[in-house]
Amino acid sequence: MNLPLSDVIEQGKKTAEFDHKSKLNSYLGGDFSGYIVLTIDGFDGMEEGVLIFRKGYLSAGLYEFLNYGITMFGDSSLKHTFNAFLNDKGIVDVYGLTNQQVDLVTAFNDKIKLTRPVTKGDASRLFALKYSSELSKELLKEVLQKQESKDEVLKKFGLTSLG
């Protein structure tokens, strides 16, 4: 997803050095508009989470499994992004945006919107206690089982000699 690079607040911060709880709590309930990009070395390749804030509310998000081309949008992305903050092999970038820039990003990417903005009081239920690669493993196993391989499709139609 292409996001505007506006005001750089933090760039290249290691996840081990980024106090995500206090940072997120300071952005929530404040007047922050912008986004956080979190890139980690997951259990099977690079993973990236994005949290988008508008006027102190977490209003949108997405999470990508870059090796697989799989992206989770909106509410379903939050659990993975908050889990990823606890992976020691990651980098965090924080950018400030205007409210109009945030509105444009969410207008052109409607599926990233959360069903209900997350407030400071809501955030405590999202924080993970420790990093778990099992979240990613389970999701990828489920998604990849649903995708049939080329050979399976040809076999189903009796066309194995064409593959």
Buried (B, 14 or more C-beta within 10 A) or exposed (E): BEBBEBEEBEEEBEBEEBEBEEBBBEBBBEEBBBBBBBBBEBBEEEBBBBBBBBEBBBBBBBBBBEEBEBBBBBEEBBBBBBBBBBBEEBBBBBBBBBEEBBBEBBEEBEEBBBEEBBEBEBBEEBBBEEBBEEBBEEBBEEEEEEEEEEEEEBEEEEEEEEE
